[in-house]
Amino acid sequence: MEIILDARCMGSRKEAHEYLREKLDFPEYYGQNLDALYECLCELTDVELVVTHGCEAKEYYGKVENVLKRAAQDNDGLKLSF
């Protein structure tokens, strides 16, 4: 399954985690922090995340991008493209 993520929607911590929870259908108990993001990403299977508008994103997105890359390296069921 392909999921398109708009980096412009991840400019602040709160904004990013609310957006990701909705787009990736994370559970209600999702901790809305970078560690919880990594854990949830590592549980995904057969998912390709396509990140758009990375050049237009605000500061917090850089932290999210690092977690996305690390999770994609550690989880064979997760593919990532920009």
C-alpha positions in Angstrom: 0.0 0.0 0.0 1.3 3.5 -0.9 0.7 6.4 1.5 1.6 9.9 0.5 2.8 12.2 3.2 3.0 16.0 2.8 6.0 17.3 4.7 4.4 20.7 5.0 1.9 19.2 7.4 4.7 18.3 9.8 6.0 21.7 10.8 5.5 21.5 14.5 5.7 18.6 17.0 1.9 18.6 17.6 1.0 19.1 14.0 3.3 16.3 12.8 2.2 13.6 15.2 -1.5 14.3 14.7 -1.0 14.2 11.0 1.0 11.0 11.1 -1.4 9.3 13.4 -4.3 10.0 11.1 -2.5 9.2 7.8 -0.9 6.0 9.1 -3.9 4.9 11.1 -1.8 4.6 14.4 -3.7 3.4 17.5 -5.3 5.9 19.9 -2.5 5.1 22.4 0.2 6.4 20.0 2.5 8.4 22.2 2.9 11.3 19.8 6.7 11.5 20.2 9.6 10.4 18.0 10.3 7.1 19.9 6.6 6.1 19.6 6.7 7.1 15.9 9.7 4.8 15.3 8.0 1.9 17.1 4.8 2.2 15.1 6.7 2.5 11.8 8.6 -0.6 12.6 5.3 -2.5 13.0 4.1 -1.6 9.5 4.1 -4.2 6.7 4.0 -3.8 3.0 3.8 0.0 3.1 5.5 2.5 0.9 5.6 6.0 2.3 6.1 8.7 -0.3 7.1 12.1 1.2 6.3 15.2 -0.8 7.2 18.8 -0.4 10.3 18.1 1.8 12.0 21.3 0.6 9.1 23.4 1.8 8.8 21.8 5.3 9.4 23.6 8.5 11.9 22.7 11.3 10.3 19.7 13.0 9.9 17.8 9.8 13.7 17.2 9.8 13.4 15.2 13.0 10.5 13.2 11.6 12.5 12.5 8.4 15.4 11.1 10.4 13.0 8.7 12.2 11.4 7.7 8.8 14.8 6.9 7.4 15.9 4.9 10.4 12.6 2.9 10.5 12.9 2.1 6.8 16.4 0.7 7.3 15.2 -1.4 10.2 11.9 -2.6 8.8 11.9 -4.6 5.6 8.2 -4.1 5.3 8.5 -0.3 5.0 9.7 1.4 1.9 10.4 5.2 1.8 10.8 7.6 -1.1 11.0 11.3 -1.4 
